[in-house]
């Protein structure tokens, strides 16, 4: 039996094509990133300015800048108060460098990423990273060989960390630790934010040597140098032992399941029986509802071939590494996941998982 052919109405609704055109657009995202790189929002802090004035300040072509800003204004980013004159809108305010949750550096226009996204079909066909295909080497090796690109990524992560700190810090009793090691913690920016809030806490950032090289300056700028250290190394080979808490912030999604288990086993080997492991993750929910985790999951696939995971998938990885998931605490950004070592290897008895609601705002 053949299935009935779908019958279209005499006059198809045009809303769907219009919506698809909007969703398929990459003009606005590229334009937003370019304008962020120019720092236009900073120039509007004191009020509206003409395009000619803005272009002169940033060394841009005024007519082209006008065309870019009017597109963004049509999406609510900036506003054209008079022909050729622009001002900040509420949506543009976080693009200022002095905003408490500034996102100016969060959206760099990186040619390395753009070139890789152009081959995203390779990811879908093979499950492999397009970045490797386009650049002939893995993402982390590429960053090690391209320090300026790596610095721009670090600035992007520092910008995003401001949001993460505001949402994640109230969601867990960080003050219950005396010592914490941020495994794969980059240049230490997130750890510095934790230490600045919890004055009795001492911390170590542990990452590849070229990555943690900038940590000394980051700690000094945050005023936590007396309680912060950095160690260079690979968490696939070794993790410094004996801390009260171990933190992995969005580290596991960059790796395959087997690689993630290997890293988790290194962490477990470093933990004392009473140590706790905290994962800060964008957990993939079920269903069709929009969730930012589903977007960053594809970005991770493009960059490294890794993936973000569901709660069940994360629990499985932890179990393979001899760890039990004991706490799941969602926030407005990442989810806080706590795990502890099993008393002995084997299946063991699963620990009850505690779910809690949205925490209060970080002050």
HELIX and SHEET records of a PDB file:
HELIX    1   1 UNK A   15  UNK A   23  1                                   9    
HELIX    2   2 UNK A   27  UNK A   38  1                                  12    
HELIX    3   3 UNK A   40  UNK A   43  1                                   4    
HELIX    4   4 UNK A   51  UNK A   58  1                                   8    
HELIX    5   5 UNK A   62  UNK A   74  1                                  13    
HELIX    6   6 UNK A   93  UNK A   95  5                                   3    
HELIX    7   7 UNK A  111  UNK A  117  1                                   7    
HELIX    8   8 UNK A  120  UNK A  126  1                                   7    
HELIX    9   9 UNK A  130  UNK A  135  1                                   6    
HELIX   10  10 UNK A  139  UNK A  145  1                                   7    
HELIX   11  11 UNK A  147  UNK A  168  1                                  22    
HELIX   12  12 UNK A  169  UNK A  171  5                                   3    
HELIX   13  13 UNK A  174  UNK A  176  5                                   3    
HELIX   14  14 UNK A  189  UNK A  197  1                                   9    
HELIX   15  15 UNK A  209  UNK A  212  1                                   4    
HELIX   16  16 UNK A  215  UNK A  222  1                                   8    
HELIX   17  17 UNK A  225  UNK A  227  5                                   3    
HELIX   18  18 UNK A  252  UNK A  254  5                                   3    
HELIX   19  19 UNK A  257  UNK A  270  1                                  14    
HELIX   20  20 UNK A  292  UNK A  304  1                                  13    
HELIX   21  21 UNK A  311  UNK A  320  1                                  10    
SHEET    1   A 3 UNK A  49  UNK A  50  0                                        
SHEET    2   A 3 UNK A  85  UNK A  87 -1                                        
SHEET    3   A 3 UNK A  79  UNK A  82 -1                                        
SHEET    1   B 8 UNK A 228  UNK A 232  0                                        
SHEET    2   B 8 UNK A 202  UNK A 207  1                                        
SHEET    3   B 8 UNK A 179  UNK A 183  1                                        
SHEET    4   B 8 UNK A 245  UNK A 249  1                                        
SHEET    5   B 8 UNK A 276  UNK A 281  1                                        
SHEET    6   B 8 UNK A 335  UNK A 341 -1                                        
SHEET    7   B 8 UNK A 323  UNK A 330 -1                                        
SHEET    8   B 8 UNK A 354  UNK A 356  1                                        
END                                                                             
